[in-house]
Amino acid sequence: MVTRMESNSHTEDKNIPLKKIKQVLDGTRFKEFIHIEETGSTNADLVLKASQVSDDLVLVADHQTAGKGRLGRVWESPERLNLLCSFLLTPKWSKDKDLLVTSSLALGVVNYLSTIGVSALVKWPNDIVIPESKDKKISGILAEQVSGEIERIVVGIGVNVSWPPSDDEGPEDAISLKMLGLPFDRWVVLTGIIENFEKQLGVLEESNGSATLRQEHIAHSATIGNEIKVETANRNIFGLAKDITEEGFLVVSDGRQDLQISVGDVVNLRKNNQD
Ligand code: BT5
């Protein structure tokens, strides 16, 4: 089903390939696609909606006035140029796999990008970066748990598609498909990501899904093998990024012991096989 969300929705927008989106959704758990012209944050909208609807769904906004990153940070994007999308999910997996929703979406995006010739990696925990462009960030992911009678998860993704509109304005440390020479339409990117995310959620649901995702994450990691700094809430940890656990934790060896980190920001200090 394809619907409008609020009165300012532009679902009638002729540029949105609703037929194609519906076709793609038909093969997935997502029962509904909602498009909205402007909102604060698509994640915040779905967190509110989680108690009102039981279906899993996809929400896309043309513009966010308060796009959220992790830990109170901001996700920036000009109107209509990039993909701003959130998914509402009902976990069919055990709670210990919840953290893996972020890596499932990240790997889905990396797999999709490879189909259009873009080699991308996952910078733990939630960034998609382009190694050939000094690890500039093309996409970020934010997952939020919504407690209630039935647990729900909202996972949002921003993908830089056609940013910047002209050659001279560009986001610092960010890169887009357009900057990589790929003039893509955000709706094409959306359908590709939905298909690939659904596949990864299928993997997550398998009994050995955590192990499979761990291996895939390590194989597509921009973090493992590097000397890193991890900024956590109470301290900075310096060491070698050694491993990712089946729960999605980063394992860092600080020279004395291996530490498992569930939340933090990674700064790559020295890359493996470089310098
Ligand atoms: C993220 O946070 O990367 C998660 C971003 C999730 C955004 C989506 S958009 C749809 C959905 N609705 C929302 O409200 N959010 C989600 P974090 O790891 O904290 O990174 C945030 C940092 O990335 C910022 O502090 C900037 O440095 C940088 N940044 C902001 N906008 C960017 C962009 N468009 N491209 C690359 N980097 C960006």
py3Dmol code that shows the C-alpha trace and the ligand (Angstrom):
import py3Dmol

protein = """\
ATOM      1  CA  MET A   1       0.000   0.000   0.000  1.00  0.00           C
ATOM      2  CA  VAL A   2       1.184   3.514  -0.725  1.00  0.00           C
ATOM      3  CA  THR A   3      -0.191   6.343   1.350  1.00  0.00           C
ATOM      4  CA  ARG A   4       0.217   9.926   2.301  1.00  0.00           C
ATOM      5  CA  MET A   5       1.129  10.745   5.870  1.00  0.00           C
ATOM      6  CA  GLU A   6      -0.076  14.246   6.470  1.00  0.00           C
ATOM      7  CA  SER A   7      -1.685  17.067   4.553  1.00  0.00           C
ATOM      8  CA  ASN A   8       1.635  18.308   3.250  1.00  0.00           C
ATOM      9  CA  SER A   9       2.479  14.952   1.720  1.00  0.00           C
ATOM     10  CA  HIS A  10       3.313  15.010  -1.971  1.00  0.00           C
ATOM     11  CA  THR A  11       2.665  11.379  -2.695  1.00  0.00           C
ATOM     12  CA  GLU A  12       1.109  12.504  -5.952  1.00  0.00           C
ATOM     13  CA  ASP A  13       4.522  13.837  -6.935  1.00  0.00           C
ATOM     14  CA  LYS A  14       4.911  12.480 -10.471  1.00  0.00           C
ATOM     15  CA  ASN A  15       8.630  11.896  -9.950  1.00  0.00           C
ATOM     16  CA  ILE A  16       8.050   9.185  -7.371  1.00  0.00           C
ATOM     17  CA  PRO A  17       7.956   5.782  -9.100  1.00  0.00           C
ATOM     18  CA  LEU A  18       5.122   4.462  -6.909  1.00  0.00           C
ATOM     19  CA  LYS A  19       4.524   1.393  -9.082  1.00  0.00           C
ATOM     20  CA  LYS A  20       8.144   0.314  -8.824  1.00  0.00           C
ATOM     21  CA  ILE A  21       8.242   1.008  -5.076  1.00  0.00           C
ATOM     22  CA  LYS A  22       5.079  -1.055  -4.582  1.00  0.00           C
ATOM     23  CA  GLN A  23       6.546  -3.898  -6.646  1.00  0.00           C
ATOM     24  CA  VAL A  24       9.674  -3.924  -4.496  1.00  0.00           C
ATOM     25  CA  LEU A  25       7.713  -3.744  -1.223  1.00  0.00           C
ATOM     26  CA  ASP A  26       5.608  -6.720  -2.296  1.00  0.00           C
ATOM     27  CA  GLY A  27       8.627  -8.975  -1.838  1.00  0.00           C
ATOM     28  CA  THR A  28       9.372  -7.663   1.652  1.00  0.00           C
ATOM     29  CA  ARG A  29       7.999  -7.320   5.186  1.00  0.00           C
ATOM     30  CA  PHE A  30       7.190  -3.661   4.579  1.00  0.00           C
ATOM     31  CA  LYS A  31       3.461  -3.225   4.087  1.00  0.00           C
ATOM     32  CA  GLU A  32       3.392   0.467   3.448  1.00  0.00           C
ATOM     33  CA  PHE A  33       5.417   3.261   1.868  1.00  0.00           C
ATOM     34  CA  ILE A  34       4.793   6.747   3.175  1.00  0.00           C
ATOM     35  CA  HIS A  35       6.184   9.876   1.619  1.00  0.00           C
ATOM     36  CA  ILE A  36       6.199  13.233   3.354  1.00  0.00           C
ATOM     37  CA  GLU A  37       7.428  16.537   2.040  1.00  0.00           C
ATOM     38  CA  GLU A  38       8.839  17.950   5.256  1.00  0.00           C
ATOM     39  CA  THR A  39       9.181  16.770   8.823  1.00  0.00           C
ATOM     40  CA  GLY A  40      11.470  17.157  11.812  1.00  0.00           C
ATOM     41  CA  SER A  41      12.902  13.654  11.657  1.00  0.00           C
ATOM     42  CA  THR A  42      11.615  10.529   9.937  1.00  0.00           C
ATOM     43  CA  ASN A  43      12.971   8.472  12.852  1.00  0.00           C
ATOM     44  CA  ALA A  44      11.066  10.591  15.385  1.00  0.00           C
ATOM     45  CA  ASP A  45       7.890  10.242  13.289  1.00  0.00           C
ATOM     46  CA  LEU A  46       8.117   6.452  13.242  1.00  0.00           C
ATOM     47  CA  VAL A  47       8.926   6.241  16.955  1.00  0.00           C
ATOM     48  CA  LEU A  48       5.587   8.005  17.535  1.00  0.00           C
ATOM     49  CA  LYS A  49       3.788   5.876  14.952  1.00  0.00           C
ATOM     50  CA  ALA A  50       5.107   2.625  16.451  1.00  0.00           C
ATOM     51  CA  SER A  51       2.340   2.519  19.055  1.00  0.00           C
ATOM     52  CA  GLN A  52      -0.383   3.287  16.494  1.00  0.00           C
ATOM     53  CA  VAL A  53       0.313   0.816  13.691  1.00  0.00           C
ATOM     54  CA  SER A  54       1.256  -2.833  13.748  1.00  0.00           C
ATOM     55  CA  ASP A  55       2.642  -3.079  10.214  1.00  0.00           C
ATOM     56  CA  ASP A  56       6.263  -2.653   9.279  1.00  0.00           C
ATOM     57  CA  LEU A  57       6.664   0.337   7.007  1.00  0.00           C
ATOM     58  CA  VAL A  58       8.967   2.722   5.160  1.00  0.00           C
ATOM     59  CA  LEU A  59       8.854   6.499   5.511  1.00  0.00           C
ATOM     60  CA  VAL A  60      10.714   8.886   3.206  1.00  0.00           C
ATOM     61  CA  ALA A  61      10.925  12.652   3.629  1.00  0.00           C
ATOM     62  CA  ASP A  62      12.010  15.240   1.085  1.00  0.00           C
ATOM     63  CA  HIS A  63      13.344  17.376   3.886  1.00  0.00           C
ATOM     64  CA  GLN A  64      14.088  17.124   7.609  1.00  0.00           C
ATOM     65  CA  THR A  65      14.254  20.202   9.804  1.00  0.00           C
ATOM     66  CA  ALA A  66      15.767  18.269  12.733  1.00  0.00           C
ATOM     67  CA  GLY A  67      17.490  15.261  11.143  1.00  0.00           C
ATOM     68  CA  LYS A  68      19.010  13.182  13.926  1.00  0.00           C
ATOM     69  CA  GLY A  69      22.451  11.623  14.143  1.00  0.00           C
ATOM     70  CA  ARG A  70      23.601   9.599  17.124  1.00  0.00           C
ATOM     71  CA  LEU A  71      24.245  11.109  20.562  1.00  0.00           C
ATOM     72  CA  GLY A  72      22.355  14.324  19.847  1.00  0.00           C
ATOM     73  CA  ARG A  73      24.189  15.096  16.623  1.00  0.00           C
ATOM     74  CA  VAL A  74      22.549  16.481  13.509  1.00  0.00           C
ATOM     75  CA  TRP A  75      22.063  14.896  10.076  1.00  0.00           C
ATOM     76  CA  GLU A  76      22.238  17.532   7.396  1.00  0.00           C
ATOM     77  CA  SER A  77      20.683  17.410   3.985  1.00  0.00           C
ATOM     78  CA  PRO A  78      19.282  19.883   1.515  1.00  0.00           C
ATOM     79  CA  GLU A  79      15.728  19.342   0.273  1.00  0.00           C
ATOM     80  CA  ARG A  80      14.987  16.550  -2.203  1.00  0.00           C
ATOM     81  CA  LEU A  81      18.593  15.821  -3.175  1.00  0.00           C
ATOM     82  CA  ASN A  82      19.354  12.943  -0.832  1.00  0.00           C
ATOM     83  CA  LEU A  83      17.602   9.896   0.533  1.00  0.00           C
ATOM     84  CA  LEU A  84      16.140  10.417   4.020  1.00  0.00           C
ATOM     85  CA  CYS A  85      14.376   7.274   5.045  1.00  0.00           C
ATOM     86  CA  SER A  86      13.292   5.344   8.135  1.00  0.00           C
ATOM     87  CA  PHE A  87      12.018   1.800   8.559  1.00  0.00           C
ATOM     88  CA  LEU A  88       9.632   0.615  11.288  1.00  0.00           C
ATOM     89  CA  LEU A  89      10.367  -3.001  12.171  1.00  0.00           C
ATOM     90  CA  THR A  90       8.808  -5.651  14.382  1.00  0.00           C
ATOM     91  CA  PRO A  91      11.681  -7.889  15.482  1.00  0.00           C
ATOM     92  CA  LYS A  92      11.229 -11.545  14.598  1.00  0.00           C
ATOM     93  CA  TRP A  93      14.551 -12.281  16.243  1.00  0.00           C
ATOM     94  CA  SER A  94      15.738 -12.534  19.838  1.00  0.00           C
ATOM     95  CA  LYS A  95      16.640  -9.350  21.688  1.00  0.00           C
ATOM     96  CA  ASP A  96      20.357 -10.117  21.686  1.00  0.00           C
ATOM     97  CA  LYS A  97      20.307  -9.547  17.918  1.00  0.00           C
ATOM     98  CA  ASP A  98      18.776  -6.055  18.094  1.00  0.00           C
ATOM     99  CA  LEU A  99      22.091  -4.246  17.712  1.00  0.00           C
ATOM    100  CA  LEU A 100      22.617  -6.135  14.464  1.00  0.00           C
ATOM    101  CA  VAL A 101      19.795  -4.217  12.749  1.00  0.00           C
ATOM    102  CA  THR A 102      22.317  -1.412  12.169  1.00  0.00           C
ATOM    103  CA  SER A 103      24.856  -3.752  10.580  1.00  0.00           C
ATOM    104  CA  SER A 104      22.099  -5.467   8.553  1.00  0.00           C
ATOM    105  CA  LEU A 105      21.126  -2.134   7.021  1.00  0.00           C
ATOM    106  CA  ALA A 106      24.758  -1.060   6.621  1.00  0.00           C
ATOM    107  CA  LEU A 107      25.616  -4.294   4.810  1.00  0.00           C
ATOM    108  CA  GLY A 108      22.462  -4.005   2.707  1.00  0.00           C
ATOM    109  CA  VAL A 109      23.629  -0.549   1.610  1.00  0.00           C
ATOM    110  CA  VAL A 110      27.192  -1.730   0.942  1.00  0.00           C
ATOM    111  CA  ASN A 111      25.810  -4.622  -1.147  1.00  0.00           C
ATOM    112  CA  TYR A 112      23.493  -2.300  -3.044  1.00  0.00           C
ATOM    113  CA  LEU A 113      26.305   0.181  -3.732  1.00  0.00           C
ATOM    114  CA  SER A 114      28.458  -2.636  -5.103  1.00  0.00           C
ATOM    115  CA  THR A 115      25.717  -3.366  -7.685  1.00  0.00           C
ATOM    116  CA  ILE A 116      26.140   0.181  -9.038  1.00  0.00           C
ATOM    117  CA  GLY A 117      29.938  -0.039  -9.037  1.00  0.00           C
ATOM    118  CA  VAL A 118      30.624   1.739  -5.742  1.00  0.00           C
ATOM    119  CA  SER A 119      33.030   0.116  -3.338  1.00  0.00           C
ATOM    120  CA  ALA A 120      31.986   1.087   0.191  1.00  0.00           C
ATOM    121  CA  LEU A 121      32.824  -0.121   3.698  1.00  0.00           C
ATOM    122  CA  VAL A 122      31.193   0.005   7.119  1.00  0.00           C
ATOM    123  CA  LYS A 123      32.942   2.199   9.665  1.00  0.00           C
ATOM    124  CA  TRP A 124      31.838   0.752  12.979  1.00  0.00           C
ATOM    125  CA  PRO A 125      29.172   1.082  14.077  1.00  0.00           C
ATOM    126  CA  ASN A 126      26.941   3.018  11.701  1.00  0.00           C
ATOM    127  CA  ASP A 127      28.763   4.870   8.939  1.00  0.00           C
ATOM    128  CA  ILE A 128      29.153   3.882   5.311  1.00  0.00           C
ATOM    129  CA  VAL A 129      32.372   5.268   3.910  1.00  0.00           C
ATOM    130  CA  ILE A 130      34.163   5.292   0.574  1.00  0.00           C
ATOM    131  CA  PRO A 131      37.741   4.007   0.977  1.00  0.00           C
ATOM    132  CA  GLU A 132      38.871   5.423  -2.373  1.00  0.00           C
ATOM    133  CA  SER A 133      37.853   8.882  -1.191  1.00  0.00           C
ATOM    134  CA  LYS A 134      39.741   8.905   2.120  1.00  0.00           C
ATOM    135  CA  ASP A 135      36.862   7.225   3.940  1.00  0.00           C
ATOM    136  CA  LYS A 136      34.484  10.103   3.326  1.00  0.00           C
ATOM    137  CA  LYS A 137      30.992   9.370   4.613  1.00  0.00           C
ATOM    138  CA  ILE A 138      28.234   8.679   2.106  1.00  0.00           C
ATOM    139  CA  SER A 139      25.639   7.389   4.533  1.00  0.00           C
ATOM    140  CA  GLY A 140      24.787   7.219   8.230  1.00  0.00           C
ATOM    141  CA  ILE A 141      22.395   4.979  10.142  1.00  0.00           C
ATOM    142  CA  LEU A 142      20.488   5.554  13.378  1.00  0.00           C
ATOM    143  CA  ALA A 143      18.600   2.728  15.092  1.00  0.00           C
ATOM    144  CA  GLU A 144      16.229   3.330  18.002  1.00  0.00           C
ATOM    145  CA  GLN A 145      14.351   0.830  20.133  1.00  0.00           C
ATOM    146  CA  VAL A 146      10.734   1.572  20.960  1.00  0.00           C
ATOM    147  CA  SER A 147       9.464  -0.287  23.998  1.00  0.00           C
ATOM    148  CA  GLY A 148       5.807  -1.153  24.413  1.00  0.00           C
ATOM    149  CA  GLU A 149       3.570  -4.174  24.481  1.00  0.00           C
ATOM    150  CA  ILE A 150       5.414  -5.363  21.407  1.00  0.00           C
ATOM    151  CA  GLU A 151       8.971  -4.191  20.946  1.00  0.00           C
ATOM    152  CA  ARG A 152       9.594  -2.213  17.736  1.00  0.00           C
ATOM    153  CA  ILE A 153      12.741  -0.886  16.149  1.00  0.00           C
ATOM    154  CA  VAL A 154      13.046   2.246  14.063  1.00  0.00           C
ATOM    155  CA  VAL A 155      16.105   2.399  11.865  1.00  0.00           C
ATOM    156  CA  GLY A 156      16.795   5.453   9.760  1.00  0.00           C
ATOM    157  CA  ILE A 157      19.263   6.074   7.012  1.00  0.00           C
ATOM    158  CA  GLY A 158      20.531   9.126   5.207  1.00  0.00           C
ATOM    159  CA  VAL A 159      22.293   8.553   1.892  1.00  0.00           C
ATOM    160  CA  ASN A 160      23.988  11.390   0.043  1.00  0.00           C
ATOM    161  CA  VAL A 161      22.748  11.039  -3.501  1.00  0.00           C
ATOM    162  CA  SER A 162      22.791  14.344  -5.400  1.00  0.00           C
ATOM    163  CA  TRP A 163      24.472  16.612  -2.883  1.00  0.00           C
ATOM    164  CA  PRO A 164      25.916  19.178  -3.617  1.00  0.00           C
ATOM    165  CA  PRO A 165      23.725  20.740  -6.287  1.00  0.00           C
ATOM    166  CA  SER A 166      26.729  22.563  -7.780  1.00  0.00           C
ATOM    167  CA  ASP A 167      30.450  21.803  -7.816  1.00  0.00           C
ATOM    168  CA  ASP A 168      31.548  24.456  -5.367  1.00  0.00           C
ATOM    169  CA  GLU A 169      29.376  23.679  -2.331  1.00  0.00           C
ATOM    170  CA  GLY A 170      30.012  20.372  -0.719  1.00  0.00           C
ATOM    171  CA  PRO A 171      29.743  18.896   2.720  1.00  0.00           C
ATOM    172  CA  GLU A 172      33.023  18.523   4.584  1.00  0.00           C
ATOM    173  CA  ASP A 173      34.110  14.900   5.143  1.00  0.00           C
ATOM    174  CA  ALA A 174      31.046  13.781   3.216  1.00  0.00           C
ATOM    175  CA  ILE A 175      30.659  12.387  -0.251  1.00  0.00           C
ATOM    176  CA  SER A 176      27.702  11.663  -2.474  1.00  0.00           C
ATOM    177  CA  LEU A 177      26.944   9.427  -5.447  1.00  0.00           C
ATOM    178  CA  LYS A 178      26.974  12.572  -7.568  1.00  0.00           C
ATOM    179  CA  MET A 179      30.479  13.458  -6.335  1.00  0.00           C
ATOM    180  CA  LEU A 180      31.521   9.923  -7.323  1.00  0.00           C
ATOM    181  CA  GLY A 181      30.294  10.636 -10.846  1.00  0.00           C
ATOM    182  CA  LEU A 182      27.005   8.758 -10.490  1.00  0.00           C
ATOM    183  CA  PRO A 183      23.975  10.896 -11.292  1.00  0.00           C
ATOM    184  CA  PHE A 184      21.423   8.694  -9.512  1.00  0.00           C
ATOM    185  CA  ASP A 185      17.846   9.344  -8.553  1.00  0.00           C
ATOM    186  CA  ARG A 186      17.105   8.943  -4.819  1.00  0.00           C
ATOM    187  CA  TRP A 187      14.080   6.746  -5.587  1.00  0.00           C
ATOM    188  CA  VAL A 188      16.253   4.265  -7.476  1.00  0.00           C
ATOM    189  CA  VAL A 189      18.595   4.205  -4.489  1.00  0.00           C
ATOM    190  CA  LEU A 190      15.608   3.664  -2.175  1.00  0.00           C
ATOM    191  CA  THR A 191      14.331   0.596  -4.021  1.00  0.00           C
ATOM    192  CA  GLY A 192      17.825  -0.897  -4.200  1.00  0.00           C
ATOM    193  CA  ILE A 193      18.315  -0.388  -0.475  1.00  0.00           C
ATOM    194  CA  ILE A 194      14.909  -1.829   0.455  1.00  0.00           C
ATOM    195  CA  GLU A 195      15.638  -5.012  -1.533  1.00  0.00           C
ATOM    196  CA  ASN A 196      19.095  -5.440  -0.033  1.00  0.00           C
ATOM    197  CA  PHE A 197      17.996  -4.576   3.519  1.00  0.00           C
ATOM    198  CA  GLU A 198      15.237  -7.183   3.303  1.00  0.00           C
ATOM    199  CA  LYS A 199      17.832  -9.794   2.293  1.00  0.00           C
ATOM    200  CA  GLN A 200      20.027  -8.928   5.277  1.00  0.00           C
ATOM    201  CA  LEU A 201      17.055  -9.028   7.661  1.00  0.00           C
ATOM    202  CA  GLY A 202      16.413 -12.524   6.307  1.00  0.00           C
ATOM    203  CA  VAL A 203      19.989 -13.418   7.255  1.00  0.00           C
ATOM    204  CA  LEU A 204      19.520 -11.846  10.716  1.00  0.00           C
ATOM    205  CA  GLU A 205      16.509 -14.094  11.281  1.00  0.00           C
ATOM    206  CA  GLU A 206      18.389 -17.294  10.483  1.00  0.00           C
ATOM    207  CA  SER A 207      19.537 -19.337  13.477  1.00  0.00           C
ATOM    208  CA  ASN A 208      23.193 -18.707  12.578  1.00  0.00           C
ATOM    209  CA  GLY A 209      22.414 -15.163  11.362  1.00  0.00           C
ATOM    210  CA  SER A 210      24.592 -13.402  13.942  1.00  0.00           C
ATOM    211  CA  ALA A 211      27.635 -15.406  12.859  1.00  0.00           C
ATOM    212  CA  THR A 212      26.985 -14.748   9.163  1.00  0.00           C
ATOM    213  CA  LEU A 213      26.496 -11.020   9.728  1.00  0.00           C
ATOM    214  CA  ARG A 214      29.632 -10.866  11.872  1.00  0.00           C
ATOM    215  CA  GLN A 215      31.691 -12.390   9.065  1.00  0.00           C
ATOM    216  CA  GLU A 216      30.175 -10.095   6.446  1.00  0.00           C
ATOM    217  CA  HIS A 217      30.675  -7.065   8.660  1.00  0.00           C
ATOM    218  CA  ILE A 218      34.347  -7.909   9.225  1.00  0.00           C
ATOM    219  CA  ALA A 219      34.842  -8.530   5.495  1.00  0.00           C
ATOM    220  CA  HIS A 220      33.400  -5.080   4.719  1.00  0.00           C
ATOM    221  CA  SER A 221      34.850  -3.181   7.655  1.00  0.00           C
ATOM    222  CA  ALA A 222      36.695   0.129   7.423  1.00  0.00           C
ATOM    223  CA  THR A 223      37.643  -0.288  11.084  1.00  0.00           C
ATOM    224  CA  ILE A 224      39.042  -3.765  11.717  1.00  0.00           C
ATOM    225  CA  GLY A 225      42.839  -3.994  11.577  1.00  0.00           C
ATOM    226  CA  ASN A 226      43.369  -0.299  12.222  1.00  0.00           C
ATOM    227  CA  GLU A 227      44.951   1.511  15.130  1.00  0.00           C
ATOM    228  CA  ILE A 228      42.029   3.513  16.442  1.00  0.00           C
ATOM    229  CA  LYS A 229      40.750   5.847  19.090  1.00  0.00           C
ATOM    230  CA  VAL A 230      37.273   5.074  20.374  1.00  0.00           C
ATOM    231  CA  GLU A 231      35.498   7.921  22.077  1.00  0.00           C
ATOM    232  CA  THR A 232      33.062   6.488  24.598  1.00  0.00           C
ATOM    233  CA  ALA A 233      30.827   8.310  27.086  1.00  0.00           C
ATOM    234  CA  ASN A 234      33.403   8.282  29.890  1.00  0.00           C
ATOM    235  CA  ARG A 235      36.807   7.861  28.228  1.00  0.00           C
ATOM    236  CA  ASN A 236      38.866   7.483  25.077  1.00  0.00           C
ATOM    237  CA  ILE A 237      40.265   4.060  24.315  1.00  0.00           C
ATOM    238  CA  PHE A 238      43.354   3.678  22.116  1.00  0.00           C
ATOM    239  CA  GLY A 239      44.249   0.361  20.545  1.00  0.00           C
ATOM    240  CA  LEU A 240      43.947  -2.080  17.704  1.00  0.00           C
ATOM    241  CA  ALA A 241      40.481  -2.810  16.311  1.00  0.00           C
ATOM    242  CA  LYS A 242      40.623  -6.591  16.428  1.00  0.00           C
ATOM    243  CA  ASP A 243      37.196  -8.034  15.977  1.00  0.00           C
ATOM    244  CA  ILE A 244      33.447  -7.576  15.918  1.00  0.00           C
ATOM    245  CA  THR A 245      31.432  -9.923  18.125  1.00  0.00           C
ATOM    246  CA  GLU A 246      28.258 -11.713  17.100  1.00  0.00           C
ATOM    247  CA  GLU A 247      26.336  -9.135  19.184  1.00  0.00           C
ATOM    248  CA  GLY A 248      27.865  -6.329  17.092  1.00  0.00           C
ATOM    249  CA  PHE A 249      30.350  -5.096  19.732  1.00  0.00           C
ATOM    250  CA  LEU A 250      33.752  -3.808  18.625  1.00  0.00           C
ATOM    251  CA  VAL A 251      36.729  -5.590  20.202  1.00  0.00           C
ATOM    252  CA  VAL A 252      39.736  -3.340  20.799  1.00  0.00           C
ATOM    253  CA  SER A 253      43.060  -4.494  22.160  1.00  0.00           C
ATOM    254  CA  ASP A 254      44.692  -1.707  24.180  1.00  0.00           C
ATOM    255  CA  GLY A 255      47.920  -3.684  24.515  1.00  0.00           C
ATOM    256  CA  ARG A 256      46.977  -5.166  27.883  1.00  0.00           C
ATOM    257  CA  GLN A 257      43.530  -6.558  27.341  1.00  0.00           C
ATOM    258  CA  ASP A 258      40.694  -6.912  24.845  1.00  0.00           C
ATOM    259  CA  LEU A 259      37.813  -4.525  25.467  1.00  0.00           C
ATOM    260  CA  GLN A 260      34.317  -4.995  24.055  1.00  0.00           C
ATOM    261  CA  ILE A 261      32.657  -1.727  23.122  1.00  0.00           C
ATOM    262  CA  SER A 262      28.944  -1.380  22.415  1.00  0.00           C
ATOM    263  CA  VAL A 263      28.668   2.392  21.880  1.00  0.00           C
ATOM    264  CA  GLY A 264      31.329   4.826  20.718  1.00  0.00           C
ATOM    265  CA  ASP A 265      32.829   6.890  17.933  1.00  0.00           C
ATOM    266  CA  VAL A 266      35.840   5.555  16.115  1.00  0.00           C
ATOM    267  CA  VAL A 267      38.685   7.683  14.801  1.00  0.00           C
ATOM    268  CA  ASN A 268      41.079   5.783  12.554  1.00  0.00           C
ATOM    269  CA  LEU A 269      44.619   6.708  13.629  1.00  0.00           C
ATOM    270  CA  ARG A 270      46.640   4.364  11.437  1.00  0.00           C
ATOM    271  CA  LYS A 271      45.282   2.122   8.764  1.00  0.00           C
ATOM    272  CA  ASN A 272      46.326  -1.449   8.302  1.00  0.00           C
ATOM    273  CA  ASN A 273      48.810  -1.918   5.415  1.00  0.00           C
ATOM    274  CA  GLN A 274      49.327   1.830   5.120  1.00  0.00           C
ATOM    275  CA  ASP A 275      51.883   4.419   6.312  1.00  0.00           C
TER     276      ASP A 275
END
"""
ligand_1 = """\
38
BT5
C 24.609 9.173 11.844
O 24.895 9.713 13.055
O 25.384 9.026 10.936
C 23.155 8.758 11.713
C 22.464 9.532 10.641
C 21.050 9.046 10.420
C 20.296 9.987 9.535
C 18.951 9.450 9.137
S 18.180 10.463 7.959
C 16.682 9.616 8.135
C 16.559 9.295 9.615
N 15.872 10.348 10.316
C 16.690 10.963 11.201
O 16.358 11.930 11.914
N 17.913 10.390 11.171
C 17.940 9.272 10.251
P 26.368 10.051 13.565
O 27.245 8.846 13.487
O 26.168 10.674 14.896
O 26.908 11.092 12.536
C 26.481 12.420 12.550
C 27.636 13.256 12.002
O 27.772 12.987 10.589
C 27.408 14.747 12.112
O 27.852 15.216 13.356
C 28.230 15.298 10.947
O 29.601 15.373 11.324
C 28.135 14.198 9.896
N 27.085 14.476 8.911
C 25.927 15.158 9.053
N 25.216 15.124 7.913
C 25.944 14.403 7.031
C 25.754 13.998 5.692
N 24.662 14.301 5.001
N 26.737 13.246 5.106
C 27.848 12.879 5.757
N 28.086 13.246 7.029
C 27.143 13.982 7.659
"""
view = py3Dmol.view(width=600, height=400)
view.addModel(protein, "pdb")
view.setStyle({"model": 0}, {"cartoon": {"style": "trace"}})
view.addModel(ligand_1, "xyz")
view.setStyle({"model": 1}, {"stick": {}})
view.zoomTo()
view.show()
